[in-house]
Amino acid sequence: MSTSESNKKRLLDFQEISRDSEELFEIMLEYLKLRSTLKEPIEAEQMRKQAEEFLVGETQDYDLAIKLMKTALIFLKTYHESN
Protein backbone atom coordinates (compact mmCIF):
# COMPACT_ATOMS: atom_id res chain seq x y z
CA MET A 1 0.00 0.00 0.00
CA SER A 2 1.42 3.35 -0.99
CA THR A 3 1.73 6.28 1.40
CA SER A 4 -1.10 8.06 -0.40
CA GLU A 5 -3.41 5.04 -0.06
CA SER A 6 -2.42 4.63 3.56
CA ASN A 7 -3.17 8.28 4.30
CA LYS A 8 -6.56 8.03 2.57
CA LYS A 9 -7.43 4.97 4.66
CA ARG A 10 -6.41 6.75 7.87
CA LEU A 11 -8.54 9.75 6.92
CA LEU A 12 -11.56 7.55 6.20
CA ASP A 13 -11.05 5.69 9.50
CA PHE A 14 -10.80 9.01 11.35
CA GLN A 15 -13.96 10.33 9.66
CA GLU A 16 -15.85 7.18 10.61
CA ILE A 17 -14.69 7.40 14.23
CA SER A 18 -15.65 11.08 14.32
CA ARG A 19 -19.19 10.31 13.08
CA ASP A 20 -19.54 7.46 15.55
CA SER A 21 -18.23 9.62 18.39
CA GLU A 22 -20.71 12.38 17.58
CA GLU A 23 -23.63 9.95 17.43
CA LEU A 24 -22.58 8.31 20.68
CA PHE A 25 -22.18 11.70 22.36
CA GLU A 26 -25.71 12.71 21.35
CA ILE A 27 -27.17 9.43 22.65
CA MET A 28 -25.23 9.67 25.92
CA LEU A 29 -26.31 13.28 26.41
CA GLU A 30 -29.99 12.41 25.96
CA TYR A 31 -29.60 9.40 28.25
CA LEU A 32 -27.92 11.44 30.99
CA LYS A 33 -30.54 14.17 30.77
CA LEU A 34 -33.29 11.59 31.30
CA ARG A 35 -31.33 9.81 33.99
CA SER A 36 -30.96 13.05 35.93
CA THR A 37 -34.75 13.29 36.27
CA LEU A 38 -35.71 9.61 36.31
CA LYS A 39 -34.62 6.60 38.30
CA GLU A 40 -32.23 4.47 36.25
CA PRO A 41 -33.39 0.84 36.15
CA ILE A 42 -30.69 -1.73 36.78
CA GLU A 43 -30.95 -3.16 33.24
CA ALA A 44 -30.34 0.25 31.65
CA GLU A 45 -27.46 0.90 34.05
CA GLN A 46 -25.84 -2.41 33.10
CA MET A 47 -26.15 -1.63 29.37
CA ARG A 48 -24.67 1.84 29.91
CA LYS A 49 -21.72 0.45 31.85
CA GLN A 50 -21.13 -2.23 29.24
CA ALA A 51 -21.13 0.43 26.50
CA GLU A 52 -18.60 2.46 28.48
CA GLU A 53 -16.36 -0.63 28.73
CA PHE A 54 -16.38 -0.98 24.95
CA LEU A 55 -15.05 2.56 24.68
CA VAL A 56 -12.11 2.25 27.06
CA GLY A 57 -10.91 -1.26 26.25
CA GLU A 58 -8.04 -2.22 23.97
CA THR A 59 -10.42 -2.83 21.09
CA GLN A 60 -12.71 0.14 21.03
CA ASP A 61 -16.02 -0.78 19.43
CA TYR A 62 -18.09 2.33 18.77
CA ASP A 63 -20.74 0.43 16.80
CA LEU A 64 -21.46 -1.91 19.67
CA ALA A 65 -21.35 0.92 22.22
CA ILE A 66 -23.83 2.92 20.13
CA LYS A 67 -26.19 -0.07 19.85
CA LEU A 68 -26.02 -0.69 23.60
CA MET A 69 -26.66 2.96 24.42
CA LYS A 70 -29.60 3.15 22.00
CA THR A 71 -31.05 0.06 23.66
CA ALA A 72 -30.45 1.47 27.14
CA LEU A 73 -32.11 4.74 26.13
CA ILE A 74 -35.16 2.93 24.75
CA PHE A 75 -35.32 0.78 27.88
CA LEU A 76 -35.11 3.85 30.12
CA LYS A 77 -37.92 5.62 28.23
CA THR A 78 -40.13 2.51 28.07
CA TYR A 79 -39.57 1.69 31.73
CA HIS A 80 -40.77 5.10 32.86
CA GLU A 81 -43.65 5.31 30.39
CA SER A 82 -45.01 2.01 31.70
CA ASN A 83 -44.74 2.99 35.39
Short mmCIF file of the C-alpha atoms (twelve columns), coordinates in Angstrom:
data_MODEL
# 
_entry.id   MODEL 
# 
loop_
_atom_site.group_PDB 
_atom_site.id 
_atom_site.type_symbol 
_atom_site.label_atom_id 
_atom_site.label_alt_id 
_atom_site.label_comp_id 
_atom_site.label_asym_id 
_atom_site.label_seq_id 
_atom_site.Cartn_x 
_atom_site.Cartn_y 
_atom_site.Cartn_z 
_atom_site.pdbx_PDB_model_num 
ATOM 1  C CA . MET A 1  0.000   0.000  0.000  1 
ATOM 2  C CA . SER A 2  1.422   3.353  -0.988 1 
ATOM 3  C CA . THR A 3  1.734   6.284  1.403  1 
ATOM 4  C CA . SER A 4  -1.096  8.056  -0.400 1 
ATOM 5  C CA . GLU A 5  -3.410  5.043  -0.060 1 
ATOM 6  C CA . SER A 6  -2.418  4.630  3.562  1 
ATOM 7  C CA . ASN A 7  -3.169  8.283  4.301  1 
ATOM 8  C CA . LYS A 8  -6.560  8.031  2.570  1 
ATOM 9  C CA . LYS A 9  -7.426  4.970  4.661  1 
ATOM 10 C CA . ARG A 10 -6.415  6.746  7.869  1 
ATOM 11 C CA . LEU A 11 -8.540  9.751  6.922  1 
ATOM 12 C CA . LEU A 12 -11.558 7.549  6.204  1 
ATOM 13 C CA . ASP A 13 -11.049 5.693  9.499  1 
ATOM 14 C CA . PHE A 14 -10.800 9.006  11.350 1 
ATOM 15 C CA . GLN A 15 -13.958 10.329 9.662  1 
ATOM 16 C CA . GLU A 16 -15.849 7.183  10.611 1 
ATOM 17 C CA . ILE A 17 -14.693 7.398  14.226 1 
ATOM 18 C CA . SER A 18 -15.649 11.078 14.317 1 
ATOM 19 C CA . ARG A 19 -19.186 10.312 13.078 1 
ATOM 20 C CA . ASP A 20 -19.540 7.459  15.552 1 
ATOM 21 C CA . SER A 21 -18.232 9.625  18.394 1 
ATOM 22 C CA . GLU A 22 -20.711 12.384 17.581 1 
ATOM 23 C CA . GLU A 23 -23.626 9.949  17.427 1 
ATOM 24 C CA . LEU A 24 -22.578 8.306  20.676 1 
ATOM 25 C CA . PHE A 25 -22.183 11.703 22.363 1 
ATOM 26 C CA . GLU A 26 -25.713 12.705 21.353 1 
ATOM 27 C CA . ILE A 27 -27.175 9.431  22.648 1 
ATOM 28 C CA . MET A 28 -25.231 9.668  25.925 1 
ATOM 29 C CA . LEU A 29 -26.312 13.277 26.407 1 
ATOM 30 C CA . GLU A 30 -29.993 12.410 25.959 1 
ATOM 31 C CA . TYR A 31 -29.596 9.405  28.250 1 
ATOM 32 C CA . LEU A 32 -27.916 11.436 30.991 1 
ATOM 33 C CA . LYS A 33 -30.544 14.175 30.775 1 
ATOM 34 C CA . LEU A 34 -33.286 11.592 31.296 1 
ATOM 35 C CA . ARG A 35 -31.328 9.806  33.990 1 
ATOM 36 C CA . SER A 36 -30.964 13.047 35.930 1 
ATOM 37 C CA . THR A 37 -34.754 13.289 36.272 1 
ATOM 38 C CA . LEU A 38 -35.714 9.612  36.314 1 
ATOM 39 C CA . LYS A 39 -34.623 6.601  38.296 1 
ATOM 40 C CA . GLU A 40 -32.229 4.474  36.247 1 
ATOM 41 C CA . PRO A 41 -33.394 0.842  36.150 1 
ATOM 42 C CA . ILE A 42 -30.688 -1.730 36.779 1 
ATOM 43 C CA . GLU A 43 -30.953 -3.162 33.242 1 
ATOM 44 C CA . ALA A 44 -30.340 0.245  31.650 1 
ATOM 45 C CA . GLU A 45 -27.462 0.899  34.046 1 
ATOM 46 C CA . GLN A 46 -25.842 -2.411 33.096 1 
ATOM 47 C CA . MET A 47 -26.149 -1.627 29.367 1 
ATOM 48 C CA . ARG A 48 -24.671 1.845  29.909 1 
ATOM 49 C CA . LYS A 49 -21.722 0.452  31.855 1 
ATOM 50 C CA . GLN A 50 -21.126 -2.230 29.244 1 
ATOM 51 C CA . ALA A 51 -21.128 0.430  26.498 1 
ATOM 52 C CA . GLU A 52 -18.597 2.458  28.483 1 
ATOM 53 C CA . GLU A 53 -16.359 -0.627 28.728 1 
ATOM 54 C CA . PHE A 54 -16.385 -0.981 24.946 1 
ATOM 55 C CA . LEU A 55 -15.047 2.563  24.682 1 
ATOM 56 C CA . VAL A 56 -12.109 2.246  27.060 1 
ATOM 57 C CA . GLY A 57 -10.905 -1.262 26.248 1 
ATOM 58 C CA . GLU A 58 -8.044  -2.224 23.970 1 
ATOM 59 C CA . THR A 59 -10.416 -2.832 21.089 1 
ATOM 60 C CA . GLN A 60 -12.710 0.141  21.030 1 
ATOM 61 C CA . ASP A 61 -16.019 -0.779 19.430 1 
ATOM 62 C CA . TYR A 62 -18.090 2.331  18.771 1 
ATOM 63 C CA . ASP A 63 -20.736 0.431  16.801 1 
ATOM 64 C CA . LEU A 64 -21.455 -1.912 19.671 1 
ATOM 65 C CA . ALA A 65 -21.351 0.915  22.225 1 
ATOM 66 C CA . ILE A 66 -23.833 2.918  20.127 1 
ATOM 67 C CA . LYS A 67 -26.187 -0.067 19.855 1 
ATOM 68 C CA . LEU A 68 -26.016 -0.690 23.596 1 
ATOM 69 C CA . MET A 69 -26.662 2.962  24.419 1 
ATOM 70 C CA . LYS A 70 -29.600 3.151  22.005 1 
ATOM 71 C CA . THR A 71 -31.050 0.058  23.656 1 
ATOM 72 C CA . ALA A 72 -30.450 1.465  27.143 1 
ATOM 73 C CA . LEU A 73 -32.115 4.740  26.132 1 
ATOM 74 C CA . ILE A 74 -35.158 2.925  24.748 1 
ATOM 75 C CA . PHE A 75 -35.316 0.778  27.875 1 
ATOM 76 C CA . LEU A 76 -35.109 3.849  30.120 1 
ATOM 77 C CA . LYS A 77 -37.920 5.616  28.230 1 
ATOM 78 C CA . THR A 78 -40.131 2.514  28.069 1 
ATOM 79 C CA . TYR A 79 -39.570 1.691  31.726 1 
ATOM 80 C CA . HIS A 80 -40.771 5.100  32.861 1 
ATOM 81 C CA . GLU A 81 -43.652 5.314  30.393 1 
ATOM 82 C CA . SER A 82 -45.015 2.012  31.703 1 
ATOM 83 C CA . ASN A 83 -44.744 2.990  35.389 1 
# 
